[in-house]
């Protein structure tokens, strides 16, 4: 009788152990390295690193692809506060974003060309490979969006410049 009970327990464990509960894949996140391309040429303009700390997401320039004649030592003369006069390549331009599923809300984005700060939204594609970044005044209808493309985390350590994603030429919308 003891052997029968032991086999029954083993059979029950095997039966329930083999019924796999569906494993939910981790939902993609906006954290990581992103590329913004020029909508006309399809060439990279800048790379951004988005980080998360205590549920707040921020995004900073990590690389700018300067065109011939542009100042590689560009500083934000029109920025306010502590950012005034800082090199643009080190600026945090996205601040205070909070995640809501695949959307990020409640934050701001700063335009280093004029120092203007706008309300911001970000929407991550379910595949985690593209991110719509929208800056706006008042309501999101009055704004501009850019589509950023995910880069591998090791892209910054690579010495070569990665070409823009195919089809990235039409990456901005108004």
C-alpha positions in Angstrom: 0.0 0.0 0.0 2.9 2.4 0.8 4.3 1.8 -2.7 0.9 2.5 -4.3 0.6 5.8 -2.5 4.1 6.8 -3.4 3.5 6.1 -7.1 0.2 8.0 -7.0 2.0 11.1 -5.5 4.7 10.9 -8.2 2.0 10.5 -10.9 0.1 13.6 -9.6 3.3 15.6 -9.4 4.3 14.6 -12.9 0.8 15.3 -14.2 0.5 18.8 -12.7 4.2 19.6 -13.3 3.9 18.9 -17.0 0.9 21.2 -17.4 2.9 24.3 -18.1 1.3 27.5 -17.3 1.7 30.0 -20.2 4.8 32.0 -19.8 4.2 35.6 -20.4 7.1 37.3 -22.2 8.4 40.4 -20.5 6.8 43.4 -22.0 9.3 45.6 -24.0 10.5 48.8 -22.4 11.7 52.1 -23.7 14.9 51.8 -21.7 18.0 51.5 -23.9 19.7 53.1 -26.9 17.6 54.8 -29.6 18.5 56.3 -33.0 16.7 59.3 -34.5 17.2 59.7 -38.3 16.7 62.6 -40.7 13.4 62.2 -42.4 14.7 63.5 -45.7 18.0 61.7 -46.0 17.4 58.6 -43.8 20.8 59.2 -42.2 21.3 59.1 -38.4 21.1 62.5 -36.6 21.5 61.5 -33.0 21.4 58.6 -30.5 19.6 58.8 -27.2 19.8 56.7 -24.1 16.6 56.2 -22.1 17.0 55.2 -18.5 14.6 54.4 -15.7 15.0 55.2 -12.0 12.2 54.7 -9.4 9.6 54.5 -12.2 10.7 57.8 -13.8 12.1 57.6 -17.4 14.6 60.1 -18.8 16.4 60.4 -22.1 19.7 62.0 -22.9 21.8 62.6 -26.0 24.7 60.2 -26.2 25.8 60.8 -29.7 25.1 63.5 -32.3 26.0 63.0 -36.0 27.1 66.5 -37.0 26.8 67.6 -40.7 29.7 69.3 -42.4 29.8 72.9 -41.1 28.0 72.2 -37.9 29.7 73.0 -34.6 30.7 69.8 -32.9 31.1 71.8 -29.7 27.4 72.9 -29.7 26.3 74.3 -26.4 22.8 75.0 -25.3 22.9 78.8 -25.0 19.1 79.1 -25.0 18.5 76.5 -22.3 17.3 77.6 -18.9 18.8 76.8 -15.5 21.6 74.4 -15.0 21.5 73.3 -18.7 22.4 76.8 -20.0 25.8 76.7 -21.7 26.2 72.9 -21.3 27.3 70.8 -24.3 24.2 69.6 -26.1 25.7 66.1 -26.5 25.4 65.6 -22.7 22.0 67.1 -22.1 19.0 65.2 -20.7 16.2 66.3 -22.9 13.4 63.9 -21.8 12.4 64.2 -18.2 9.7 62.9 -15.8 8.1 60.3 -18.0 6.0 57.6 -16.3 5.1 54.3 -17.8 1.5 53.2 -18.6 1.8 49.9 -20.5 3.5 50.7 -23.8 2.9 54.5 -23.3 5.0 56.9 -21.4 3.3 60.1 -20.1 3.5 63.1 -17.9 6.9 64.2 -18.8 8.6 66.9 -20.8 11.0 67.2 -23.8 13.4 70.0 -24.4 14.4 71.3 -27.8 18.1 72.3 -27.5 17.9 74.5 -30.6 15.8 77.1 -28.8 15.7 75.8 -25.2 11.9 75.4 -25.3 10.4 72.8 -23.0 7.3 70.9 -24.3 5.0 68.4 -22.7 5.8 64.9 -24.0 4.4 61.4 -24.8 6.2 58.3 -25.9 4.6 55.2 -27.4 6.5 52.0 -27.8 5.6 49.5 -30.5 4.7 46.1 -29.1 7.8 44.6 -30.8 9.9 47.1 -28.8 11.9 48.2 -31.9 10.3 51.6 -32.6 9.4 54.5 -30.2 7.2 57.4 -31.2 8.3 60.5 -29.3 5.9 63.4 -29.3 6.4 66.9 -28.0 3.4 69.3 -27.8 2.0 72.5 -26.4 -1.3 72.2 -24.5 -2.9 69.1 -26.0 -1.0 66.4 -28.0 -2.9 67.3 -31.1 -0.7 70.4 -31.4 2.7 68.8 -31.6 5.3 66.9 -33.6 6.4 63.3 -33.5 9.6 61.5 -34.3 10.0 57.8 -34.7 13.1 56.4 -33.1 14.6 53.0 -33.8 16.0 50.7 -31.2 19.8 50.1 -31.3 21.7 47.2 -29.7 23.0 48.0 -26.3 26.6 47.6 -27.4 26.3 50.1 -30.3 28.0 52.8 -28.4 31.0 50.7 -27.7 31.3 49.9 -31.4 33.8 52.1 -33.2 31.8 52.0 -36.5 28.8 54.2 -37.1 25.8 52.0 -37.7 23.8 52.9 -40.8 20.2 54.1 -40.3 17.4 51.5 -40.3 16.0 50.7 -43.7 12.9 52.7 -44.5 13.7 55.2 -41.8 13.6 58.1 -44.2 9.9 58.8 -43.5 10.3 58.6 -39.8 8.8 61.9 -38.7 5.2 63.0 -38.7 3.4 66.1 -37.7 
